[in-house]
Amino acid sequence: MSEKQNFTPGTKILIKTNPHEAAEGIIGTVKAYRAGEGFMRCDLVEVEYHSPREGALVVYPFGTFHLGGTAEEMEAAADVLEAQAADLRRLAKEARS
């Protein structure tokens, strides 16, 4: 059974898709939850994260469908990142030899 997402300010959240910049699959912090304030009254969540392009701390509003935060979603993202890290370690080892 899937867990309910937690949009309480201060909660860590996974940005699954990002309409603002090429920064997906990263963790941000919920700053505010704005029920019904988006297009067609969708709920918005303001998320703070470090932009991978500039390193600046930014805050953008996201529709809830762009975000994940359940344990299952976090574990799936971790699996992807661990596979990428293994590939980078392999490439670094090859570069040394």
C-alpha positions as MATLAB code, in Angstrom:
seq = 'MSEKQNFTPGTKILIKTNPHEAAEGIIGTVKAYRAGEGFMRCDLVEVEYHSPREGALVVYPFGTFHLGGTAEEMEAAADVLEAQAADLRRLAKEARS';
ca = [
       0.000    0.000    0.000;
       1.285    3.451   -0.895;
       1.909    6.026    1.812;
       0.430    9.519    1.825;
       2.862   12.307    0.966;
       3.793   14.723    3.730;
       3.815   18.384    2.702;
       4.405   19.813    6.174;
       6.931   22.696    6.159;
      10.398   21.412    7.004;
       9.775   17.965    5.490;
      12.307   16.644    2.966;
      10.724   15.973   -0.431;
      11.846   14.409   -3.704;
      11.548   16.540   -6.849;
      10.536   13.901   -9.428;
       9.996   16.325  -12.308;
      10.903   20.001  -12.428;
       9.192   22.479  -14.774;
      11.467   25.307  -13.571;
      14.932   23.968  -14.456;
      16.828   20.784  -15.227;
      16.963   19.642  -11.615;
      15.121   16.379  -11.170;
      15.635   13.559   -8.738;
      16.988   15.821   -6.020;
      15.863   16.417   -2.466;
      14.384   19.714   -1.341;
      12.661   21.053    1.755;
       8.971   21.934    1.910;
       8.610   25.620    2.775;
       4.830   26.007    2.417;
       1.724   24.126    1.309;
      -0.864   26.202   -0.560;
      -4.084   24.241   -1.023;
      -6.017   25.113   -4.177;
      -3.826   28.076   -5.184;
      -2.481   26.660   -8.447;
      -3.866   26.452  -11.968;
      -7.374   24.944  -11.953;
      -7.154   25.030   -8.129;
      -4.420   22.432   -7.882;
      -2.460   22.342   -4.645;
       0.977   23.967   -4.695;
       3.988   23.144   -2.573;
       6.818   25.651   -2.258;
      10.099   23.728   -2.234;
      13.574   25.030   -1.401;
      16.597   23.308   -2.923;
      20.112   23.988   -4.168;
      20.081   24.538   -7.924;
      22.594   22.098   -9.415;
      23.345   24.544  -12.226;
      24.247   27.579  -10.105;
      24.472   26.208   -6.574;
      22.112   28.931   -5.380;
      19.390   28.168   -2.862;
      16.065   28.614   -4.690;
      12.382   28.286   -3.829;
       9.810   27.362   -6.467;
       6.164   26.301   -6.351;
       5.398   22.776   -7.560;
       2.182   20.938   -8.248;
       1.987   17.919   -5.970;
       2.280   15.574   -8.971;
       5.871   16.785   -9.490;
       6.883   15.670   -6.008;
       7.452   12.443   -4.146;
       8.132   11.786   -0.564;
       6.989    8.326    0.307;
       9.528    5.783    1.473;
       8.936    3.810   -1.742;
       9.702    6.845   -3.935;
      12.791    7.765   -1.927;
      14.102    4.190   -2.142;
      13.513    4.093   -5.908;
      15.428    7.376   -6.317;
      18.236    6.016   -4.115;
      18.515    2.924   -6.329;
      18.966    5.104   -9.411;
      21.559    7.322   -7.697;
      23.483    4.305   -6.368;
      23.662    2.840   -9.895;
      24.917    6.181  -11.242;
      27.519    6.373   -8.465;
      28.748    2.860   -9.275;
      29.149    3.842  -12.938;
      31.095    6.974  -11.994;
      33.390    4.964   -9.706;
      34.032    2.486  -12.520;
      34.830    5.311  -14.946;
      37.163    6.955  -12.439;
      38.986    3.652  -11.928;
      39.350    3.229  -15.701;
      40.677    6.792  -16.017;
      43.389    6.050  -13.438;
      44.651    2.978  -15.301;
];
